[in-house]
């Protein structure tokens, strides 16, 4: 009887492990521990159009960053970007600021800090629909929002780079949010894409647009995800995991060698 129980357990173990794996894939995603935010100096800048819940997002991410060991500073003013001495000491800026205007000195302060090695991370309109008149900023981020046909809808996110640490182990997933149609720098490293239907705009049927990417601007690491119109949307497990990994990656500009993977995605032949 005793040995039979062990035999049954041995036969059931692979099934139980497979069930556990499927359950994780459908819900929570296994986190990766590296790189490290411990001891990093991180600034969160939030404001602009309130519909993207900048304050709520700041209040969600600040405790998480602190739990990871980061020293976190918060500003609801773009004026902080003009403080070159303060910006020079930062490891990372997380921006949650949709639309609005940025002054020339503020844009210069931000882009200068990134060129010199400060990381920059953001998502959706908080980074991809900021400062529409400031091309220096758009050049830094690597893309700009131009439309979200159909508003809030269901769509698929397709992971196209399963080897990059930001998307490793994450399979394709579904989102209910705004599907961002973006103008994108062809030299970003695309990690995930989405495909548009022609339901709302017939001429974009089948268009494939990057959803998650990373890049360099000078010596600074840039991470961007177009996911998450509001905080609840961003909390979709796989979407949130990629953002947290992207934040960790972007914080390492000053500590890790510069990655080399400049590969334009457009075939010019």
Protein Blocks (a to p, Z undefined) as FASTA:
>chain_A
ZZmmmmmmmmmmmmmmmmmmmmmmmmccdddfbdcfehpacdddeedjfklommlmmmmm
mmmmmmnopacdddfbfklmmmmmlmmmpmbdcdddeejiddfklmmmmmmmmmnopacd
dehjllmmghkllmklmmmnopacfbdehiaaddddddfbfkbmklgoiacddddddddd
ddddfkbccfbdcdddfklmmklgoiacdfbdcddehjbccdddfehjblmlmmpmklmm
mmmmmmmmmmmmmmpccddfbdcfbdfZZ
